[in-house]
Structure formats: structure tokens, C-alpha cells
Amino acid sequence: MEPSVSIQSQVKTYLTDTGRKKKWLASRLGVSPTTLSQWLAGKSAFSDQRLHELLDIIQSNV
């Protein structure tokens, strides 16, 4: 995935391409689906730790 693309866009593309649900990703990150949705909507920010975990999940499952 291109670095110029926002992390939110990358996550949405990942979920669409893999057929995974936000609920699955939230569970993997140890957060609620509501929290994940807020991150993806830009209403709250990813912590550095969660961002690294998220990128690890996306990159390991591509």
C-alpha cells in the first residue's frame, strides 16, 4: 500500500479486499468496533501502539 494513502483508506481497502469485517479487526486489536469506527472516521486518533499493531495485521494478512 502506498504511503501517501491515509491509514483509514488503507484499512477500508484491506477490509474490502479481504472480506473481513470491522468487528474482526477490532477484536484483533483488542478494541471495540465503535472505537475502530471512530478511528476510521477520523473522530479519534490511533495510539502509536495500536497503529503499529494495525499495520502488522494488515501487512501480515495481505
PyMOL commands that set and color helices and strands:
alter all, ss='L'
color gray80, all
select helices_A, chain A and resi 7-18+22-29+33-40+48-60
alter helices_A, ss='H'
color red, helices_A
deselect
rebuild
show_as cartoon
